[in-house]
Structure formats: structure tokens, C-alpha cells
Amino acid sequence: MKLFHRTSYLKKLRPFYDSDLIKVVTGIRRCGKSCLLKTVIEELKGAGIEESRIAYLDLDARGNRKITTPDQLDTLIEQSINLGLPGTKYLFIDEVQNVSGFEKVINGYREEGDISIFITGSNSYLLSGELATKLTGRYIEIEMFTLSFAEYLEMKKFLGRTLSPTAQEFDEYLTYGGFPQTLEFTDAQAKADYIESVVAQIFDKDIREHSKVRNKEAFDRVLTYVINNFGAPTNFGNMEEHFRNVENIAIRRETIARYVDLLINAKILYKCERFDLKSRKSLRGDEKYYLADPGIYFARNTDARINYGPALENVLFVYLKTQGLRISVGRIGKLECDFIVRKREDYAYIQVSMTIADRNVEEREYRPFSKIKDAYPRYLFTLDPLLQKRDGVKHLNLLQFLEEQGEIL
């Protein structure tokens, strides 16, 4: 079976193919981590590495689901690769967090030398606890996301699909998202069913196994609320009142906060904190939450109409995260800047709007920029075909920027 190559992630991994650093690939379930490992194996074989030096272990596979202890994992590794061969061996373990205490096994093989280790995991617990404390400075994390819009177009071509006009493809992407396997389905309901099954699997495997969720109905209400309000300022006290007064269910704000943290750790959500430009400090409260993939909203709602405001913010937010940038919501006095993007000591300011054809909307989007006193670049992203030149702001077409895999910093 021919594999689609996610070149941006391969570029991040290639410098470490023969390093003794453990390569840790994290990301939401079904974003393509397994295929990434398999494409690395293809490249190694293409470079002349014998198959006997390579072992790929999928701990989610039916035959390996009983591998749950460090000793069982150790035995499986020894059975899968000839460790006595001279030279570097390559070990790939998919969904390694299925084994409680895997860290000792992985570290033991790393310390023996002559073995390059790649592991994947679907939640943030992978890089907590023993892996983070015992292996500090001994691993490199590559965070993986669902398909970007450019990858979405490339994969459709790879699958031999006929592409519609780019604007139509973008609407489909904003609706159905970028889980790679959704491209196998042409039926909208099939896409929704698949994504919903992924979310259910995340609850069963990445949330319930690590945390006690006694009230699944309450958890699901919080999940639905956050999904339906992605991209909006979120206050847990207001959520508590909403559930009590509107949905007639009592959920304490502390419980809501814990459930949201579980969703972040399972990589369904990403938190975008608020940042004050005057004090250059992060602010607590009214953070925004963005979805790991646009299709999550579609799968959980019968109304498939696109709410372009938050949808465009969401797709840009996730795309910028693929570039390793730090992203915050900016506060400028009483005004808000959609995103402040940081890379080391450099900043950029971003506003996102579907269009600024209306003069009032144009003034609203430019107003925060007028309050910024430094000389860092400012960007306005819209879907307008005609771009405005004003006040030194770089007005870009978001669709073209994503298709061409543009960069800000």
C-alpha cells in the first residue's frame, strides 16, 4: 500500500533518524502518526537499511492489546528485532502509552546504545510523569496535527480525486476537516460517523483510562458546549450558570475546569490564553478554545452551516501551531487582537475576518492595530479577493496563504 508522505513532519524528524534522542510523536488519535512512522521506515529502507534492523510494533493492534506491562513489552521487543546485530537498529512503537511503566523499558534500550527509538502517543500524559522527569533532554517531541489545507489538497490528488475549485474545496475542508481517513468517504454522514467514532474512542482510551469521569452525561454536556462555542471567550462560572439555568443540570465550575483539561490533554481542544500587550504578561480568565480539527464540530452538529468567523480563526490557529509558534489572544486596553504570535523574541499581530467589504467591519478590524506602538508586523487575514493597503498592515487572502503554506515569523 502506497503511503501519503507528510513532508513537513518528515523534515522535522530526518535530522534525528540516527540520534540516540527518543523521537516522540504526539497528536490526536487518527491524525496520521502511524502512517508517519511507516513513511520513516520507507525512507530508511530506501537508504539501504535492512529489514532485520527495523521493528514496528503497533500496541493498538488486536494481537498486541494484551501487552500492558513493561515485562511484556520488553519480551515483544526482543522477539521483534535482532538486537545482536552490529550497527544501529530502529525501533518504532505505536501508542506506547498503552503500557503502564513503558518509560523504564524505553530508557533501558536507549542506554544500551545502537538503537534509534520512535514512539507515538495520543495524549499529553505521554509527556508527563516519568518520561518527562527521567528522560529530560533525552527526547525530542514532534507534535502532529490533522491535515492542513495544503496537505488536504495534496492528499486528494494522491488518492486520485478530482479537485473542485479551490474555494469549494476550502468550504469542504472547513466542514469535514482534515482527519486523513475522512478522505476515503464521499458521503457526508459517513464522514460524520467516522469522526464521532474517533471522539468516542478518545473518551474510552485517552480519558477514561487516565481519569475518573463518574458522570458521563455531564462530561458529554461540557464537551458539546465547548465544541459549539469554539473560538469564543470561555468563562467557567458562566458555564456553570448555563448548565444550571438552561440545561437543568448541576455541574460545579471546578468539575467543568477538570473536564476541559481532560479534553486538552486528549488533544481534542487547544487553549489560547489571553496576553496583555502593556504588561507583556499572560492573563487568567476568558481564554479561547479551538478544536483540533474542524470536522469535530461538524460531527457533533446536525446543522452543517459554516460559522465563518470562528471557523477561519480555528483553521489559522491550528496551522500556525504546526509551525511551532506560540499563540495568544491579545488585549490592547479595551480592545482585542485575535492573535499575538510569538517566536522567541519576535512578535506578530493578527486579525481574522471573513471580509472587510463593509467599511464598518474594516474600521473594526484595523482599530486594534492603531493602538499597537511597536514595529512588529501586523497581518489582516480575510477571504477577500481584493486586498487593502493601509497603515502598513499586510492584508492577506487566508485561502491563498494556507494553500501556499505561508509563514509569518
Backbone hydrogen bonds in HBPLUS format (Angstrom, degrees):
<---DONOR---> <-ACCEPTOR-->    atom                        ^
c    i                          cat <-CA-CA->   ^        H-A-AA   ^      H-
h    n   atom  resd res      DA  || num        DHA   H-A  angle D-A-AA Bond
n    s   type  num  typ     dist DA aas  dist angle  dist       angle   num
A0009-TYR N   A0006-ARG O   3.11 MM   3  5.79 131.4  2.35 117.6 128.2     1
A0010-LEU N   A0006-ARG O   3.14 MM   4  6.39 158.1  2.19 150.5 157.1     2
A0011-LYS N   A0007-THR O   2.93 MM   4  6.08 155.6  1.99 150.9 156.1     3
A0012-LYS N   A0009-TYR O   3.11 MM   3  5.07 120.7  2.48  92.8 107.4     4
A0013-LEU N   A0009-TYR O   3.06 MM   4  6.36 143.8  2.20 144.5 154.4     5
A0013-LEU N   A0010-LEU O   3.12 MM   3  5.06 121.9  2.47  92.7 107.4     6
A0014-ARG N   A0010-LEU O   2.86 MM   4  5.93 157.1  1.92 159.0 163.5     7
A0016-PHE N   A0013-LEU O   2.81 MM   3  5.59 158.1  1.86 130.4 137.8     8
A0017-TYR N   A0014-ARG O   3.23 MM   3  5.36 178.1  2.23 116.7 116.8     9
A0019-SER N   A0016-PHE O   3.07 MM   3  4.81 165.3  2.10 103.9 108.3    10
A0022-ILE N   A0138-ARG O   2.91 MM 116  6.34 163.4  1.93 146.1 144.1    11
A0140-ILE N   A0022-ILE O   2.86 MM 118  6.21 157.0  1.92 158.8 161.5    12
A0023-LYS N   A0117-ILE O   2.90 MM  94  6.19 174.0  1.91 160.3 158.5    13
A0119-ILE N   A0023-LYS O   2.79 MM  96  6.18 165.0  1.81 169.2 172.4    14
A0024-VAL N   A0140-ILE O   2.88 MM 116  5.99 176.1  1.89 161.0 162.2    15
A0142-ILE N   A0024-VAL O   2.77 MM 118  6.10 161.8  1.80 159.9 163.4    16
A0025-VAL N   A0119-ILE O   2.83 MM  94  6.22 167.7  1.84 159.2 162.9    17
A0121-GLY N   A0025-VAL O   3.09 MM  96  6.59 143.4  2.23 155.7 159.0    18
A0026-THR N   A0142-ILE O   3.03 MM 116  6.36 150.0  2.13 139.4 148.8    19
A0144-MET N   A0026-THR O   2.69 MM 118  5.89 168.7  1.70 158.8 162.5    20
A0036-LEU N   A0032-GLY O   2.99 MM   4  6.20 146.5  2.11 144.7 154.5    21
A0037-LEU N   A0033-LYS O   3.06 MM   4  6.45 159.0  2.11 152.8 156.5    22
A0038-LYS N   A0034-SER O   3.03 MM   4  6.35 156.7  2.09 147.7 154.6    23
A0039-THR N   A0035-CYS O   2.87 MM   4  6.12 143.4  2.01 145.0 154.5    24
A0040-VAL N   A0036-LEU O   3.00 MM   4  6.33 147.3  2.11 147.7 156.9    25
A0041-ILE N   A0037-LEU O   3.00 MM   4  6.35 154.7  2.06 147.0 153.9    26
A0042-GLU N   A0038-LYS O   2.96 MM   4  6.25 150.4  2.05 139.1 147.1    27
A0043-GLU N   A0039-THR O   3.01 MM   4  6.28 153.7  2.08 142.7 149.0    28
A0044-LEU N   A0040-VAL O   2.92 MM   4  6.26 154.0  1.99 150.7 158.2    29
A0045-LYS N   A0041-ILE O   2.94 MM   4  6.18 166.5  1.95 156.0 159.0    30
A0046-GLY N   A0042-GLU O   2.87 MM   4  6.04 151.1  1.95 143.9 152.9    31
A0047-ALA N   A0043-GLU O   2.98 MM   4  6.20 127.8  2.26 136.4 149.4    32
A0047-ALA N   A0044-LEU O   3.03 MM   3  5.04 134.0  2.25  95.3 108.4    33
A0049-ILE N   A0044-LEU O   3.07 MM   5  5.54 164.8  2.09 145.5 141.7    34
A0048-GLY N   A0045-LYS O   2.97 MM   3  5.10 159.9  2.01 106.6 111.4    35
A0053-ARG N   A0050-GLU O   3.02 MM   3  5.64 161.7  2.06 116.3 122.2    36
A0054-ILE N   A0051-GLU O   3.09 MM   3  5.32 166.0  2.11 113.4 116.6    37
A0090-TYR N   A0053-ARG O   2.72 MM  37  6.05 167.4  1.74 172.2 174.3    38
A0055-ALA N   A0090-TYR O   2.93 MM  35  6.39 154.3  1.99 164.0 171.7    39
A0092-PHE N   A0055-ALA O   2.79 MM  37  6.02 160.1  1.83 164.6 170.8    40
A0057-LEU N   A0092-PHE O   2.76 MM  35  6.07 162.9  1.78 156.3 161.8    41
A0094-ASP N   A0057-LEU O   2.72 MM  37  6.07 167.9  1.73 162.5 166.7    42
A0061-ALA N   A0058-ASP O   3.12 MM   3  5.43 157.7  2.17 107.3 114.3    43
A0059-LEU N   A0094-ASP O   3.06 MM  35  5.85 161.1  2.10 145.1 147.6    44
A0064-ASN N   A0061-ALA O   2.91 MM   3  5.41 151.9  1.99 116.2 125.2    45
A0067-ILE N   A0064-ASN O   2.99 MM   3  5.40 162.7  2.02 114.8 119.8    46
A0073-LEU N   A0069-THR O   3.01 MM   4  6.31 157.9  2.06 154.6 161.2    47
A0074-ASP N   A0070-PRO O   2.85 MM   4  6.06 158.8  1.90 149.9 156.0    48
A0075-THR N   A0071-ASP O   2.98 MM   4  6.21 159.5  2.03 148.4 153.3    49
A0076-LEU N   A0072-GLN O   3.00 MM   4  6.20 158.2  2.05 145.6 151.6    50
A0077-ILE N   A0073-LEU O   2.97 MM   4  6.23 158.4  2.02 153.6 158.7    51
A0078-GLU N   A0074-ASP O   3.08 MM   4  6.34 165.0  2.10 150.9 154.6    52
A0079-GLN N   A0075-THR O   3.00 MM   4  6.22 146.8  2.11 146.5 155.7    53
A0080-SER N   A0076-LEU O   3.10 MM   4  6.16 125.7  2.41 137.2 150.7    54
A0080-SER N   A0077-ILE O   3.03 MM   3  5.09 138.9  2.21  99.4 111.5    55
A0081-ILE N   A0077-ILE O   3.25 MM   4  6.39 132.7  2.48 155.5 163.6    56
A0085-LEU N   A0082-ASN O   3.35 MM   3  5.96 170.3  2.36 115.0 117.9    57
A0089-LYS N   A0114-ASP O   2.90 MM  25  6.16 151.5  1.98 130.9 137.9    58
A0116-SER N   A0089-LYS O   2.74 MM  27  6.16 164.7  1.77 160.4 162.3    59
A0091-LEU N   A0116-SER O   2.86 MM  25  6.14 164.3  1.88 157.3 162.5    60
A0118-PHE N   A0091-LEU O   2.79 MM  27  6.14 159.1  1.83 165.6 171.5    61
A0093-ILE N   A0118-PHE O   2.86 MM  25  6.31 160.0  1.90 157.8 164.3    62
A0120-THR N   A0093-ILE O   3.03 MM  27  6.57 140.7  2.19 158.8 163.3    63
A0098-ASN N   A0095-GLU O   3.20 MM   3  6.11 166.9  2.22 122.6 125.1    64
A0096-VAL N   A0120-THR O   3.06 MM  24  6.22 149.3  2.15 168.3 169.2    65
A0099-VAL N   A0096-VAL O   3.10 MM   3  6.04 173.6  2.10 127.2 129.3    66
A0102-PHE N   A0099-VAL O   3.30 MM   3  5.44 139.2  2.48 135.0 126.5    67
A0106-ILE N   A0102-PHE O   3.01 MM   4  6.27 170.0  2.02 163.9 166.1    68
A0107-ASN N   A0103-GLU O   2.87 MM   4  5.98 166.8  1.89 153.4 157.5    69
A0108-GLY N   A0104-LYS O   2.92 MM   4  5.96 148.1  2.03 138.1 147.1    70
A0109-TYR N   A0105-VAL O   3.11 MM   4  6.46 158.8  2.16 154.6 158.3    71
A0110-ARG N   A0106-ILE O   3.01 MM   4  6.24 155.6  2.07 147.0 154.6    72
A0111-GLU N   A0107-ASN O   2.94 MM   4  6.12 156.5  1.99 149.4 154.5    73
A0112-GLU N   A0108-GLY O   3.22 MM   4  6.46 133.4  2.45 136.1 147.8    74
A0112-GLU N   A0109-TYR O   3.20 MM   3  5.13 131.7  2.45  92.8 105.7    75
A0113-GLY N   A0110-ARG O   3.20 MM   3  5.56 145.4  2.33 104.6 113.7    76
A0126-LEU N   A0123-ASN O   3.25 MM   3  6.07 162.9  2.28 118.3 122.4    77
A0124-SER N   A0265-ASN O   2.73 MM 141  4.76 161.5  1.76 141.6 148.2    78
A0127-LEU N   A0124-SER O   3.16 MM   3  5.75 143.0  2.30 113.0 120.1    79
A0128-SER N   A0125-TYR O   3.07 MM   3  4.96 157.1  2.13 112.5 110.0    80
A0133-THR N   A0129-GLY O   3.12 MM   4  6.32 162.3  2.15 152.9 158.5    81
A0134-LYS N   A0130-GLU O   2.73 MM   4  5.43 162.7  1.76 146.7 152.9    82
A0135-LEU N   A0131-LEU O   3.13 MM   4  5.47 143.9  2.26 125.6 135.1    83
A0138-ARG N   A0135-LEU O   2.75 MM   3  5.01 156.8  1.80 139.3 137.9    84
A0147-LEU N   A0178-GLY O   2.85 MM  31  4.48 153.3  1.93 134.8 126.5    85
A0152-TYR N   A0148-SER O   2.78 MM   4  5.97 152.0  1.85 150.7 159.6    86
A0153-LEU N   A0149-PHE O   3.05 MM   4  6.35 157.1  2.10 150.5 154.3    87
A0154-GLU N   A0150-ALA O   3.01 MM   4  6.25 160.2  2.05 146.2 152.2    88
A0155-MET N   A0151-GLU O   2.74 MM   4  5.90 157.7  1.78 153.5 159.1    89
A0156-LYS N   A0152-TYR O   3.08 MM   4  6.27 153.6  2.16 143.6 150.3    90
A0157-LYS N   A0153-LEU O   3.16 MM   4  6.44 157.1  2.21 146.9 152.4    91
A0158-PHE N   A0154-GLU O   2.89 MM   4  6.14 155.3  1.95 144.2 152.0    92
A0159-LEU N   A0155-MET O   2.88 MM   4  6.12 143.7  2.01 145.7 154.6    93
A0161-ARG N   A0156-LYS O   2.84 MM   5  5.22 157.7  1.89 164.1 156.7    94
A0160-GLY N   A0157-LYS O   2.90 MM   3  5.00 155.4  1.96 105.6 113.0    95
A0168-GLN N   A0165-PRO O   2.91 MM   3  5.42 123.4  2.24 113.3 127.6    96
A0169-GLU N   A0165-PRO O   3.00 MM   4  6.34 156.7  2.05 153.1 160.6    97
A0170-PHE N   A0166-THR O   2.87 MM   4  6.12 149.9  1.96 149.4 157.9    98
A0171-ASP N   A0167-ALA O   3.09 MM   4  6.38 151.2  2.18 141.2 148.0    99
A0172-GLU N   A0168-GLN O   3.05 MM   4  6.39 157.1  2.10 148.0 154.0   100
A0173-TYR N   A0169-GLU O   2.87 MM   4  6.15 152.9  1.94 146.1 154.1   101
A0174-LEU N   A0170-PHE O   2.86 MM   4  6.12 158.1  1.91 151.0 156.3   102
A0175-THR N   A0171-ASP O   3.07 MM   4  6.25 133.2  2.29 137.8 150.0   103
A0175-THR N   A0172-GLU O   3.14 MM   3  5.05 130.1  2.40  92.2 105.9   104
A0176-TYR N   A0172-GLU O   2.75 MM   4  5.85 170.6  1.76 165.1 164.4   105
A0177-GLY N   A0173-TYR O   2.81 MM   4  4.83 141.2  1.96 125.6 135.1   106
A0182-THR N   A0179-PHE O   2.93 MM   3  5.64 150.6  2.02 124.8 133.3   107
A0183-LEU N   A0180-PRO O   3.18 MM   3  5.91 156.8  2.24 116.8 122.6   108
A0184-GLU N   A0181-GLN O   3.03 MM   3  5.52 161.3  2.06 112.9 118.9   109
A0185-PHE N   A0182-THR O   3.07 MM   3  5.53 157.5  2.13 111.0 117.7   110
A0191-LYS N   A0187-ASP O   3.10 MM   4  6.46 152.4  2.18 150.0 157.6   111
A0192-ALA N   A0188-ALA O   2.99 MM   4  6.32 161.4  2.03 150.9 155.6   112
A0193-ASP N   A0189-GLN O   2.84 MM   4  6.04 162.3  1.87 152.1 156.8   113
A0194-TYR N   A0190-ALA O   2.97 MM   4  6.10 155.5  2.03 143.9 150.5   114
A0195-ILE N   A0191-LYS O   3.01 MM   4  6.30 168.8  2.02 155.9 158.1   115
A0196-GLU N   A0192-ALA O   2.91 MM   4  6.06 162.7  1.94 152.0 157.4   116
A0197-SER N   A0193-ASP O   2.97 MM   4  6.13 146.4  2.08 140.4 149.2   117
A0197-SER N   A0194-TYR O   3.10 MM   3  5.11 118.8  2.49  93.5 108.7   118
A0198-VAL N   A0194-TYR O   3.03 MM   4  6.41 142.7  2.17 145.0 155.6   119
A0198-VAL N   A0195-ILE O   3.06 MM   3  5.00 121.5  2.42  93.3 108.3   120
A0199-VAL N   A0195-ILE O   3.01 MM   4  6.39 158.2  2.06 153.1 157.9   121
A0200-ALA N   A0196-GLU O   2.98 MM   4  6.22 156.6  2.03 145.8 152.3   122
A0201-GLN N   A0197-SER O   2.92 MM   4  6.06 151.3  2.00 139.7 147.7   123
A0202-ILE N   A0198-VAL O   2.91 MM   4  6.19 149.2  2.01 147.6 156.3   124
A0203-PHE N   A0199-VAL O   3.09 MM   4  6.44 153.5  2.17 145.0 151.3   125
A0204-ASP N   A0200-ALA O   3.03 MM   4  6.34 162.1  2.06 150.1 154.4   126
A0205-LYS N   A0201-GLN O   2.82 MM   4  5.89 164.6  1.84 154.8 158.9   127
A0206-ASP N   A0202-ILE O   2.78 MM   4  5.05 148.5  1.88 131.4 141.7   128
A0208-ARG N   A0203-PHE O   2.83 MM   5  5.90 174.2  1.83 167.2 168.7   129
A0210-HIS N   A0207-ILE O   3.05 MM   3  5.44 144.7  2.18 109.3 119.5   130
A0211-SER N   A0207-ILE O   2.92 MM   4  5.95 142.9  2.06 159.6 171.2   131
A0219-PHE N   A0215-ASN O   3.05 MM   4  6.36 162.5  2.08 152.9 158.3   132
A0220-ASP N   A0216-LYS O   2.87 MM   4  6.04 157.2  1.92 146.5 152.7   133
A0221-ARG N   A0217-GLU O   2.94 MM   4  6.22 146.5  2.05 144.8 154.1   134
A0222-VAL N   A0218-ALA O   3.04 MM   4  6.38 157.5  2.10 151.2 156.3   135
A0223-LEU N   A0219-PHE O   2.91 MM   4  6.19 162.0  1.94 151.8 157.3   136
A0224-THR N   A0220-ASP O   2.88 MM   4  6.04 164.0  1.90 147.6 151.7   137
A0225-TYR N   A0221-ARG O   2.89 MM   4  6.08 159.3  1.93 146.8 152.9   138
A0226-VAL N   A0222-VAL O   2.97 MM   4  6.17 171.9  1.98 157.9 159.0   139
A0227-ILE N   A0223-LEU O   2.99 MM   4  6.13 161.8  2.03 150.9 156.5   140
A0228-ASN N   A0224-THR O   2.91 MM   4  6.03 160.4  1.95 149.3 154.7   141
A0229-ASN N   A0225-TYR O   3.03 MM   4  6.16 127.3  2.32 140.7 154.5   142
A0229-ASN N   A0226-VAL O   3.24 MM   3  5.08 137.0  2.43  92.3 104.2   143
A0232-ALA N   A0229-ASN O   3.16 MM   3  5.72 150.8  2.25 140.3 139.4   144
A0231-GLY N   A0289-TYR O   2.84 MM  58  5.59 155.7  1.90 146.8 152.7   145
A0234-THR N   A0287-GLU O   2.79 MM  53  5.57 152.9  1.87 151.4 159.1   146
A0239-MET N   A0235-ASN O   3.02 MM   4  6.34 149.7  2.11 147.3 156.8   147
A0240-GLU N   A0236-PHE O   2.92 MM   4  6.15 152.8  1.99 144.1 150.7   148
A0241-GLU N   A0237-GLY O   3.12 MM   4  6.46 157.0  2.17 147.1 152.3   149
A0242-HIS N   A0238-ASN O   2.93 MM   4  6.16 155.4  1.99 145.6 152.8   150
A0243-PHE N   A0239-MET O   2.95 MM   4  6.24 166.2  1.97 157.7 159.5   151
A0244-ARG N   A0240-GLU O   3.10 MM   4  6.27 156.8  2.16 144.8 151.5   152
A0245-ASN N   A0241-GLU O   2.80 MM   4  5.83 170.5  1.81 157.6 160.4   153
A0246-VAL N   A0242-HIS O   2.79 MM   4  5.27 154.8  1.85 141.6 149.0   154
A0247-GLU N   A0242-HIS O   3.30 MM   5  6.79 150.9  2.39 145.7 152.9   155
A0249-ILE N   A0243-PHE O   2.83 MM   6  5.36 169.9  1.84 137.4 140.5   156
A0255-THR N   A0252-ARG O   2.95 MM   3  5.22 121.5  2.30 103.1 117.8   157
A0256-ILE N   A0252-ARG O   2.95 MM   4  6.34 155.9  2.01 152.2 159.9   158
A0257-ALA N   A0253-ARG O   2.86 MM   4  6.09 161.5  1.89 150.1 154.4   159
A0258-ARG N   A0254-GLU O   3.01 MM   4  6.23 150.7  2.10 138.7 146.7   160
A0259-TYR N   A0255-THR O   2.88 MM   4  6.14 160.6  1.92 153.2 158.1   161
A0260-VAL N   A0256-ILE O   2.93 MM   4  6.19 159.0  1.98 153.0 158.7   162
A0261-ASP N   A0257-ALA O   3.00 MM   4  6.23 154.2  2.07 143.2 150.3   163
A0262-LEU N   A0258-ARG O   2.99 MM   4  6.30 149.4  2.08 146.0 154.4   164
A0263-LEU N   A0259-TYR O   3.06 MM   4  6.42 150.5  2.15 146.3 153.8   165
A0264-ILE N   A0260-VAL O   2.96 MM   4  6.29 146.6  2.07 146.7 156.3   166
A0265-ASN N   A0261-ASP O   2.84 MM   4  6.11 163.3  1.87 153.1 157.4   167
A0266-ALA N   A0262-LEU O   2.94 MM   4  6.12 141.7  2.08 140.5 151.0   168
A0268-ILE N   A0263-LEU O   3.02 MM   5  5.45 151.5  2.10 168.2 167.4   169
A0269-LEU N   A0263-LEU O   3.35 MM   6  5.76 160.0  2.39 120.2 120.6   170
A0267-LYS N   A0264-ILE O   2.91 MM   3  4.91 153.9  1.97 103.5 111.2   171
A0292-ALA N   A0268-ILE O   2.89 MM  24  5.23 149.6  1.98 148.9 143.8   172
A0270-TYR N   A0290-TYR O   2.83 MM  20  5.24 143.6  1.96 151.3 160.4   173
A0290-TYR N   A0270-TYR O   2.90 MM  20  5.24 164.1  1.92 152.6 156.3   174
A0272-CYS N   A0288-LYS O   2.71 MM  16  5.12 165.2  1.73 166.7 163.4   175
A0288-LYS N   A0272-CYS O   3.11 MM  16  5.12 169.3  2.12 149.3 147.7   176
A0329-VAL N   A0273-GLU O   2.71 MM  56  6.00 161.2  1.74 149.4 156.1   177
A0283-LEU N   A0274-ARG O   2.73 MM   9  5.21 163.7  1.75 144.4 145.4   178
A0275-PHE N   A0329-VAL O   2.62 MM  54  5.86 152.0  1.70 167.9 171.4   179
A0331-ARG N   A0275-PHE O   2.80 MM  56  5.96 157.6  1.85 155.1 153.9   180
A0276-ASP N   A0281-LYS O   2.91 MM   5  5.57 171.5  1.92 162.6 159.7   181
A0280-ARG N   A0276-ASP O   2.77 MM   4  5.42 130.7  2.01 142.5 156.8   182
A0277-LEU N   A0331-ARG O   3.15 MM  54  6.18 173.1  2.15 162.2 163.2   183
A0296-ILE N   A0293-ASP O   3.16 MM   3  5.83 160.5  2.20 118.9 123.9   184
A0297-TYR N   A0294-PRO O   3.15 MM   3  5.85 133.6  2.38 116.7 125.1   185
A0299-ALA N   A0295-GLY O   2.86 MM   4  6.01 160.0  1.90 151.9 156.6   186
A0300-ARG N   A0297-TYR O   3.16 MM   3  5.37 136.0  2.37 101.3 113.1   187
A0301-ASN N   A0298-PHE O   3.31 MM   3  5.40 167.9  2.33 107.0 110.5   188
A0311-ALA N   A0307-ASN O   3.11 MM   4  6.03 159.4  2.16 158.8 161.6   189
A0312-LEU N   A0308-TYR O   2.89 MM   4  5.68 165.0  1.91 146.7 148.8   190
A0313-GLU N   A0309-GLY O   3.29 MM   4  6.54 163.1  2.32 148.3 153.2   191
A0314-ASN N   A0310-PRO O   2.83 MM   4  5.93 159.9  1.87 149.0 154.7   192
A0315-VAL N   A0311-ALA O   3.05 MM   4  6.27 165.0  2.07 149.8 152.6   193
A0316-LEU N   A0312-LEU O   3.13 MM   4  6.26 157.0  2.19 146.2 152.2   194
A0317-PHE N   A0313-GLU O   2.81 MM   4  5.95 160.9  1.85 153.6 159.8   195
A0318-VAL N   A0314-ASN O   3.01 MM   4  6.26 171.2  2.02 158.1 158.5   196
A0319-TYR N   A0315-VAL O   3.12 MM   4  6.15 156.6  2.18 135.4 142.5   197
A0320-LEU N   A0316-LEU O   2.91 MM   4  6.10 163.7  1.93 156.1 159.4   198
A0321-LYS N   A0317-PHE O   3.05 MM   4  6.33 144.6  2.18 143.2 153.4   199
A0322-THR N   A0318-VAL O   3.08 MM   4  6.47 140.6  2.25 145.6 155.6   200
A0322-THR N   A0319-TYR O   3.07 MM   3  5.22 127.2  2.36  97.3 110.8   201
A0323-GLN N   A0320-LEU O   3.07 MM   3  5.23 143.7  2.21  99.5 110.2   202
A0324-GLY N   A0321-LYS O   2.90 MM   3  5.08 161.6  1.93 112.4 115.4   203
A0326-ARG N   A0342-ARG O   3.02 MM  16  5.01 171.2  2.03 156.0 153.7   204
A0342-ARG N   A0326-ARG O   2.77 MM  16  5.01 160.3  1.81 148.7 154.2   205
A0328-SER N   A0340-ILE O   2.97 MM  12  5.16 151.3  2.05 141.3 150.5   206
A0340-ILE N   A0328-SER O   2.69 MM  12  5.16 149.7  1.78 143.9 151.1   207
A0330-GLY N   A0337-CYS O   2.89 MM   7  4.66 154.8  1.95 151.9 151.7   208
A0337-CYS N   A0330-GLY O   2.77 MM   7  4.66 162.0  1.80 132.1 138.4   209
A0332-ILE N   A0335-LEU O   2.86 MM   3  5.04 170.8  1.87 138.1 141.2   210
A0335-LEU N   A0332-ILE O   2.98 MM   3  5.04 157.3  2.03 128.4 126.1   211
A0339-PHE N   A0350-ILE O   3.11 MM  11  5.05 160.6  2.15 144.9 144.5   212
A0350-ILE N   A0339-PHE O   2.88 MM  11  5.05 157.8  1.93 160.5 158.3   213
A0341-VAL N   A0348-ALA O   2.85 MM   7  5.13 168.9  1.87 155.3 158.4   214
A0348-ALA N   A0341-VAL O   2.91 MM   7  5.13 128.2  2.18 143.1 151.5   215
A0343-LYS N   A0346-ASP O   3.01 MM   3  5.29 159.6  2.06 144.8 149.3   216
A0346-ASP N   A0343-LYS O   3.00 MM   3  5.29 164.8  2.03 132.8 131.6   217
A0349-TYR N   A0377-PRO O   3.00 MM  28  6.43 160.1  2.04 151.0 157.2   218
A0379-TYR N   A0349-TYR O   2.72 MM  30  6.08 161.1  1.75 160.8 167.4   219
A0351-GLN N   A0379-TYR O   2.91 MM  28  6.33 150.2  2.00 152.3 162.0   220
A0381-PHE N   A0351-GLN O   2.86 MM  30  6.24 168.4  1.87 160.0 161.3   221
A0353-SER N   A0381-PHE O   2.93 MM  28  6.32 161.2  1.96 167.4 173.4   222
A0383-LEU N   A0354-MET O   2.92 MM  29  5.43 166.0  1.94 132.0 135.2   223
A0361-VAL N   A0358-ASP O   3.08 MM   3  5.35 119.8  2.46 103.7 117.9   224
A0362-GLU N   A0358-ASP O   2.98 MM   4  6.33 158.5  2.03 154.3 161.2   225
A0363-GLU N   A0359-ARG O   2.98 MM   4  6.26 162.2  2.02 151.1 154.6   226
A0364-ARG N   A0360-ASN O   3.03 MM   4  6.25 156.2  2.09 142.8 149.5   227
A0365-GLU N   A0361-VAL O   2.94 MM   4  6.18 159.0  1.99 155.9 160.3   228
A0366-TYR N   A0362-GLU O   3.03 MM   4  6.23 151.3  2.12 151.2 158.8   229
A0367-ARG N   A0363-GLU O   2.99 MM   4  5.92 137.6  2.18 145.2 155.1   230
A0369-PHE N   A0366-TYR O   3.05 MM   3  5.44 120.8  2.42 108.9 123.4   231
A0370-SER N   A0366-TYR O   3.34 MM   4  6.73 142.6  2.49 149.3 159.7   232
A0370-SER N   A0367-ARG O   3.06 MM   3  5.33 129.7  2.32 104.0 116.9   233
A0371-LYS N   A0368-PRO O   3.09 MM   3  5.45 150.4  2.18 107.9 116.6   234
A0372-ILE N   A0369-PHE O   3.14 MM   3  5.37 160.8  2.18 108.4 114.4   235
A0394-LYS N   A0378-ARG O   2.88 MM  16  6.14 171.7  1.88 158.1 155.5   236
A0380-LEU N   A0394-LYS O   2.95 MM  14  6.12 162.2  1.98 139.3 141.0   237
A0396-LEU N   A0380-LEU O   2.84 MM  16  6.17 157.2  1.89 156.5 164.2   238
A0382-THR N   A0396-LEU O   3.14 MM  14  6.58 158.1  2.19 163.2 170.0   239
A0398-LEU N   A0382-THR O   2.82 MM  16  5.60 162.0  1.85 151.9 158.1   240
A0393-VAL N   A0390-ARG O   2.93 MM   3  5.92 168.5  1.94 137.8 139.8   241
A0401-PHE N   A0397-ASN O   2.94 MM   4  6.15 160.8  1.98 155.4 161.8   242
A0402-LEU N   A0398-LEU O   2.93 MM   4  6.12 163.6  1.95 157.2 159.5   243
A0403-GLU N   A0399-LEU O   3.01 MM   4  6.13 160.9  2.05 146.3 152.3   244
A0404-GLU N   A0400-GLN O   2.93 MM   4  6.00 153.3  2.00 148.6 154.9   245
A0406-GLY N   A0401-PHE O   2.88 MM   5  5.10 171.0  1.89 154.5 156.5   246
A0405-GLN N   A0402-LEU O   3.17 MM   3  4.92 158.3  2.22  98.4 104.7   247
